[in-house]
Amino acid sequence: MKAMTIKEKVQFYLVDCTTVPGKAIDIGLIFLNFFTCLLYAVSTYTEKSNSTINQTISGIEWFCLVIFIIEYFLRFWVAEKKIKHFFSLYSLIDLISILPALSTVLDLRFLRAARIFRIFRFFRFLENEIFFFGKINLTQIRIARLAMTSLAIIFVSSGCIYEAENSINQQFSSLGDAAYFVIVTITTVGFGDQTPITDIGRFVTAMMIIAGVVFIPYHIGQIARQVFVEASFKKIICHTCKLSSHEQDAKFCRQCGTSLELKLHS
């Protein structure tokens, strides 16, 4: 068998989640994404008070940014169609995730808000049924996407509201305050104890409500439809590919074509 080149190895392990190196890379990136989101949340509580903690957070974020930058250029390097890759959804998300580096180099402070969009990087790991610990069914994937979508709406909306309001509106002095407002608003409870006063804050609130109304019911509908489809399948395991769900009148495996009648009579 022909040995893979370095470029082919990099390309393989960046998308693989079945081998040990592939799992290690994916789990490492997931942890890094989660950690940077957590750092951003902590920084909203400390940026106006503790300079030592802020410097530590800034140093850690730079370390994480270097890894994100390396990952971005590696994915671009191994992409076969580079223009198409550059404008693909996940490539643009990766690019946004490294923009905060420019906020210190060029003093473009508004780019610091790009940190909140790193949460969208998690969706890359919910693309197919192959996961770190094995294969999961479509219902589980759709439930995970619903949870991730809800979390992303809350986190991104909270970050945008905080960045828009915190400098002039004391009601949004931390990400926690903004998250409280977002959750209360999306769930239509609407206590009214917090209100955005900037035009950007109001625009973000409107977009947040629309996103909640559109995307969350969509994912719930996808889950309901998948549950209905799976309920119409019969449980019979193909002895070749081990697929366990088939249509009620199926005589052959829908994945590998093996006869199911042989399994029934064995």
C-alpha positions in Angstrom: 0.0 0.0 0.0 1.3 3.4 -0.9 2.3 5.5 2.1 0.4 8.8 2.5 2.3 12.0 2.1 2.4 14.6 4.9 -0.3 16.6 3.2 -2.5 13.5 2.9 -2.0 12.7 6.5 -2.9 16.2 7.6 -6.0 16.1 5.4 -7.1 12.7 6.8 -6.6 13.5 10.5 -8.3 16.8 10.3 -11.6 15.1 9.3 -11.1 11.7 10.9 -12.6 10.8 14.3 -12.1 7.0 14.3 -8.4 6.6 14.8 -6.5 7.6 18.0 -4.8 10.6 16.4 -8.0 11.8 14.8 -9.9 11.5 18.0 -7.2 13.3 19.9 -7.2 16.2 17.4 -11.0 16.5 17.5 -11.3 16.3 21.3 -8.4 18.8 21.7 -10.2 21.3 19.4 -13.5 20.8 21.2 -11.8 21.4 24.5 -10.0 24.5 23.1 -13.2 25.9 21.7 -15.1 25.4 25.0 -12.1 26.8 26.9 -12.0 30.0 24.9 -15.7 30.5 25.2 -15.3 30.1 29.0 -12.4 32.6 29.0 -14.6 35.1 27.2 -17.3 34.8 29.8 -14.8 35.2 32.6 -13.2 38.2 31.0 -16.6 40.1 31.1 -16.5 40.0 34.9 -12.8 41.0 35.2 -12.0 43.4 32.4 -13.0 46.5 34.4 -11.4 45.5 37.7 -8.5 43.0 37.9 -5.6 43.8 35.4 -3.5 40.8 36.5 -6.3 38.4 35.7 -7.0 40.2 32.4 -3.3 39.9 31.4 -3.4 36.2 32.2 -6.5 35.7 30.2 -5.0 37.7 27.3 -1.9 35.5 27.3 -3.9 32.3 27.3 -6.2 33.6 24.5 -3.1 34.4 22.4 -1.9 30.8 22.9 -5.3 29.5 21.8 -5.3 31.9 18.9 -2.0 30.6 17.6 -3.5 27.1 17.5 -6.6 28.3 15.7 -4.4 30.2 13.2 -2.3 27.0 12.5 -5.5 24.9 12.2 -7.0 27.4 9.7 -4.0 27.5 7.4 -3.6 23.7 7.6 -7.2 23.2 6.5 -6.6 25.7 3.7 -3.4 24.0 2.7 -4.9 20.6 2.3 -8.1 21.8 0.6 -8.3 20.6 -3.0 -10.5 23.5 -4.1 -9.1 26.4 -2.2 -11.5 29.1 -3.4 -14.5 27.0 -2.6 -13.0 26.0 0.8 -12.3 29.7 1.7 -15.9 30.7 1.2 -17.4 27.5 2.8 -19.3 28.0 6.0 -16.9 26.4 8.4 -13.9 28.1 6.8 -15.6 31.5 7.4 -16.3 30.5 11.0 -12.7 29.5 11.5 -11.6 32.9 10.0 -13.9 34.8 12.3 -12.5 32.9 15.2 -9.0 34.2 14.5 -10.0 37.8 13.8 -9.6 38.9 17.5 -5.8 38.7 16.9 -6.1 41.8 14.8 -7.8 43.7 17.7 -4.5 44.0 19.5 -2.2 44.2 16.5 -4.2 47.0 14.7 -6.1 48.3 17.8 -9.4 47.3 16.2 -11.2 46.8 19.5 -14.6 45.9 17.9 -13.0 42.7 16.5 -12.8 41.4 20.1 -16.5 40.6 19.8 -15.6 38.0 17.2 -14.7 35.7 20.1 -18.3 34.9 20.7 -18.7 33.3 17.3 -16.2 30.5 18.2 -19.1 28.5 19.6 -20.3 27.8 16.0 -17.1 25.7 15.5 -18.8 23.0 17.6 -21.3 22.3 14.7 -18.4 20.8 12.7 -18.5 17.8 15.0 -22.2 17.2 14.5 -22.1 16.6 10.8 -22.4 12.8 10.6 -23.2 9.6 12.5 -19.6 8.7 13.2 -18.6 10.1 16.6 -15.7 9.6 19.0 -17.3 6.7 20.9 -18.9 5.0 17.9 -21.9 5.4 15.7 -24.9 7.4 16.8 -28.3 7.5 15.1 -29.9 10.4 13.4 -32.3 11.1 16.2 -29.4 11.6 18.6 -27.6 13.8 16.1 -30.7 16.0 15.7 -31.2 16.3 19.5 -27.5 17.3 19.8 -28.0 19.9 17.1 -31.1 21.3 18.8 -29.1 21.6 22.1 -26.2 23.2 20.3 -28.4 25.6 18.3 -30.1 26.7 21.5 -26.8 27.2 23.3 -25.4 29.1 20.3 -28.3 31.5 20.1 -28.1 32.2 23.8 -24.3 32.6 23.9 -23.9 34.7 20.7 -26.9 36.9 21.5 -25.6 37.4 25.1 -22.2 38.3 23.8 -23.6 40.7 21.2 -25.9 42.4 23.7 -23.0 42.7 26.2 -20.7 44.2 23.7 -23.3 46.7 22.5 -24.6 47.7 26.0 -22.0 47.3 28.7 -20.2 50.6 28.2 -23.3 52.7 28.7 -25.9 50.5 30.3 -25.2 49.2 33.8 -28.0 46.6 33.4 -25.5 44.6 31.2 -22.3 44.7 33.2 -21.4 41.1 32.6 -22.1 38.2 30.2 -24.3 36.7 32.9 -26.6 39.7 33.0 -26.9 39.6 29.2 -27.6 35.8 29.3 -30.4 36.4 31.8 -31.9 38.9 29.5 -31.6 36.7 26.5 -33.2 33.6 28.2 -36.0 35.7 29.6 -36.7 37.3 26.3 -36.5 34.1 24.1 -38.8 32.2 26.4 -41.3 35.1 26.2 -41.4 35.6 29.9 -40.3 39.2 29.6 -40.0 40.6 33.1 -39.0 44.0 31.8 -36.3 44.6 34.4 -33.6 44.8 31.7 -34.0 46.7 28.4 -31.4 47.5 25.7 -31.0 51.2 25.0 -28.6 51.3 22.1 -29.8 50.8 18.5 -27.4 47.9 18.1 -28.6 46.3 21.3 -32.2 46.5 20.1 -31.3 45.2 16.6 -29.5 42.2 18.3 -32.6 41.6 20.4 -34.9 41.5 17.4 -32.5 39.1 15.5 -32.3 36.9 18.6 -36.1 36.6 18.8 -36.4 35.8 15.1 -33.6 33.2 15.4 -35.3 31.5 18.3 -38.6 31.5 16.6 -37.2 30.0 13.4 -34.4 27.6 14.3 -35.5 26.0 17.5 -39.0 24.9 16.1 -37.2 23.7 12.9 -34.9 21.4 14.9 -37.8 20.1 17.0 -39.7 19.3 13.8 -36.7 17.5 12.4 -36.5 15.4 15.6 -40.2 14.6 15.5 -40.0 13.5 11.9 -36.9 11.3 12.5 -38.6 9.6 15.4 -41.6 8.9 13.2 -39.4 7.5 10.5 -37.5 5.3 12.9 -40.7 4.0 14.4 -41.7 2.7 11.0 -38.5 0.6 10.7 -38.1 -3.0 11.8 -35.3 -4.1 14.0 -33.2 -6.6 12.2 -29.4 -6.6 12.1 -27.6 -7.2 8.8 -24.9 -9.8 9.4 -22.6 -8.0 7.0 -22.6 -4.3 7.9 -24.5 -4.6 11.2 -27.1 -2.0 10.3 -30.0 -2.6 12.6 -33.0 -0.7 11.1 -34.8 -1.4 7.9 -38.1 -0.6 6.3 -41.0 -3.0 7.2 -41.0 -4.6 3.7 -37.2 -4.6 3.2 -35.7 -7.8 1.8 -32.2 -6.5 1.4 -30.0 -4.3 3.5 -30.4 -0.7 2.5 -26.7 0.0 3.2 -24.8 -3.0 1.8 -27.4 -4.9 -0.2 -27.1 -8.2 1.8 -30.2 -10.4 1.8 -32.2 -9.9 5.0 -34.2 -13.0 4.4 -31.1 -15.1 4.9 -30.8 -13.5 8.4 -34.5 -14.2 9.1 -34.2 -17.9 8.3 -30.9 -18.4 10.0 
